[in-house]
Amino acid sequence: MNTKIHPMYKKGYDYSYDPKMTFEHNTYTNNISQPAMVMGNNPEYDYERRFIFTSSRYRDRTLYPDSGHFSINLPDTATDLVCLELAAGTIPAIGAIQAAPYLFMQIEDLNHIKGSNGQDYFGILTLHTSNNNTFYHLDKSSTNKMPYQFNNAGPKRYLKSLTISLYYPDGSPVLFGDESDLLTPIDEGKQTSFTFEIRSRIPCKKGFYIDSRNVY
């Protein structure tokens, strides 16, 4: 029997926040969205790890005709956020993008990386080729593990949408083609997709508790 008894609060425990330790080590090995060990300096809260998948194929093509720039609404679970990080993604390996050493990603209101060109970015994407060379693959190393943290202003109560834009190193927008004609089926070979890892703050349960999902 695996009862998975988790100590949620321990007197004298060091609650200093270490983003690297939190993202890389303090997650459970069964990969279920469970509370991770307490991080931050407030023993009243735990932090939960979740993933959100977005794809340009679900965008409103009349507002965002090109898959290199689109906005996606998020589920109601994106609440009390502490960190948001790009975990995975795919980008079509077509056109001028094949010669680009990297791409800039901007997400409205979440750009925290200062560029020497005066622009702010959410991430600088290094591209990994896939076996069939039709898409570039992204992972955490693609953004050099630089999560956006809401800590300075406290957890963000709601994150309702993500507006994502891709740019070449020279600052010009990445364009995959106009798909505003709703009578024409979406070209799957031109769609981008991204998976984001988020950390949400949840109330801490004092003492010990048993996670019933792991009793078998």
C-alpha positions in Angstrom: 0.0 0.0 0.0 1.3 3.4 -0.9 -0.4 5.9 1.4 1.7 8.9 0.3 1.5 10.7 3.6 2.8 14.2 3.0 4.1 16.5 5.8 2.5 19.8 4.9 4.0 22.0 7.7 7.1 21.4 9.7 8.3 23.7 12.5 11.7 25.1 11.7 11.5 24.2 7.9 13.3 26.5 5.6 10.6 28.1 3.4 12.9 30.3 1.4 11.8 30.3 -2.3 14.2 28.7 -4.7 12.6 28.7 -8.3 15.1 26.1 -9.6 14.5 23.7 -6.7 10.8 24.2 -7.0 10.6 23.5 -10.8 13.3 20.8 -11.0 13.1 18.8 -7.8 10.0 19.4 -5.6 7.5 17.6 -7.9 6.1 14.2 -7.3 7.3 11.3 -9.4 3.9 10.0 -10.3 3.3 13.1 -12.5 -0.2 13.7 -11.1 -1.1 17.4 -10.5 -0.6 17.2 -6.7 0.6 19.9 -4.3 4.3 20.1 -4.2 6.3 20.7 -1.1 5.9 24.1 0.4 7.8 26.9 -1.4 7.9 30.5 -0.5 8.2 32.0 2.9 4.5 31.6 3.9 3.7 28.3 5.7 0.0 28.9 5.2 0.2 27.9 1.5 1.3 25.1 -0.7 1.8 25.3 -4.5 0.3 23.1 -7.2 1.8 22.3 -10.5 -0.5 22.3 -13.6 0.0 22.3 -17.4 -2.0 24.3 -20.0 -1.9 23.4 -23.7 -2.5 26.0 -26.4 -2.6 25.7 -30.2 -3.1 28.2 -33.0 -5.6 25.9 -34.6 -8.1 26.9 -31.9 -7.7 30.7 -32.5 -10.3 33.0 -34.0 -9.0 33.1 -37.6 -11.0 36.3 -38.4 -9.1 38.2 -35.7 -5.8 36.3 -36.0 -5.4 35.1 -39.6 -1.8 34.0 -39.1 -0.7 31.3 -36.7 2.4 33.3 -35.6 0.2 35.7 -33.6 -2.9 34.6 -31.8 -4.9 34.7 -28.5 -6.3 31.8 -26.6 -8.7 31.8 -23.6 -7.6 29.8 -20.6 -9.6 27.4 -18.4 -10.9 28.6 -15.1 -8.2 26.6 -13.2 -5.6 29.3 -14.0 -6.0 31.1 -10.7 -3.7 32.3 -7.9 -0.7 32.0 -10.2 2.9 32.3 -8.9 4.9 31.2 -11.9 4.4 30.5 -15.6 7.0 28.8 -17.8 7.1 27.4 -21.4 7.4 23.6 -21.0 7.1 22.3 -24.6 6.0 23.4 -28.1 6.1 22.9 -31.8 6.8 25.5 -34.6 6.5 24.8 -38.3 9.9 24.5 -40.0 9.0 26.4 -43.1 10.1 29.6 -44.9 12.7 31.9 -43.5 12.3 30.3 -40.0 14.7 27.6 -41.2 17.5 30.0 -41.3 16.8 31.7 -38.0 19.2 31.0 -35.1 16.4 31.7 -32.6 13.0 33.4 -32.3 11.6 35.9 -29.9 8.3 35.0 -28.1 6.1 37.8 -26.7 3.1 37.2 -24.4 1.0 40.2 -23.7 1.6 41.5 -20.1 4.1 38.7 -19.4 7.2 39.9 -21.1 10.0 40.0 -18.5 13.3 39.6 -20.5 14.9 42.8 -21.5 16.4 42.9 -25.0 19.2 45.1 -26.1 17.0 46.3 -28.9 14.7 48.0 -26.4 11.9 45.3 -26.6 10.7 43.0 -23.8 10.1 39.3 -24.4 8.6 36.3 -22.6 11.2 34.0 -24.0 14.0 33.6 -26.5 13.4 30.3 -28.3 16.2 28.0 -29.5 14.8 25.5 -32.0 15.3 21.8 -32.0 14.7 19.9 -35.3 12.4 16.9 -35.3 13.1 13.6 -37.0 10.9 14.5 -40.1 12.2 18.1 -40.2 8.7 19.5 -40.6 8.5 21.0 -37.1 10.9 22.5 -34.6 10.4 21.1 -31.1 10.6 23.3 -27.9 11.3 22.3 -24.3 12.4 24.1 -21.2 15.9 24.4 -22.5 14.4 26.4 -25.4 13.8 29.3 -23.1 16.9 28.6 -20.9 14.4 27.8 -18.0 13.4 31.5 -17.5 9.9 31.4 -16.0 7.7 34.5 -15.5 7.2 35.0 -11.8 4.2 36.9 -10.3 5.9 37.0 -6.9 6.8 40.7 -6.8 3.2 41.8 -6.9 1.8 38.6 -5.2 0.0 35.7 -6.9 -2.1 36.7 -9.9 -5.8 35.9 -9.1 -6.8 35.1 -12.6 -5.1 34.6 -16.0 -7.9 34.6 -18.5 -6.0 34.5 -21.8 -2.6 34.3 -23.5 -1.8 36.5 -26.5 1.3 35.0 -28.2 3.4 36.5 -30.9 6.6 35.2 -32.6 9.3 37.4 -34.1 12.5 36.9 -36.0 15.9 38.2 -34.6 15.5 41.4 -36.7 12.2 42.1 -35.0 10.0 41.3 -38.0 6.9 39.1 -37.2 7.0 35.4 -38.0 4.3 34.8 -40.7 3.1 31.3 -41.8 0.3 32.4 -44.1 -3.1 34.0 -44.1 -5.8 31.6 -43.0 -8.7 34.1 -42.6 -10.9 32.3 -45.1 -13.1 30.1 -42.8 -14.3 28.1 -45.8 -10.7 26.7 -46.2 -9.7 24.0 -43.8 -6.9 24.8 -41.4 -3.4 23.9 -42.7 -2.1 21.6 -39.9 1.5 22.1 -41.3 1.3 25.8 -40.4 0.1 25.6 -36.8 2.1 26.4 -33.7 1.4 24.8 -30.3 2.7 25.5 -26.8 2.4 23.8 -23.4 2.9 26.0 -20.3 3.7 24.9 -16.8 2.0 27.0 -14.1 2.3 27.0 -10.4 -0.8 28.0 -8.4 -1.0 28.8 -4.7 -3.4 26.7 -2.6 -4.2 26.8 1.1 -1.9 24.6 3.2 -3.4 21.8 5.2 -1.8 21.7 8.6 -0.4 18.4 9.9 -0.5 15.2 7.9 -3.0 14.2 5.3 -3.4 11.2 3.0 -3.8 11.7 -0.8 -6.6 9.2 -1.6 -5.6 9.1 -5.3 -2.5 7.1 -4.2 -4.0 4.5 -2.0 -4.2 1.1 -3.7 
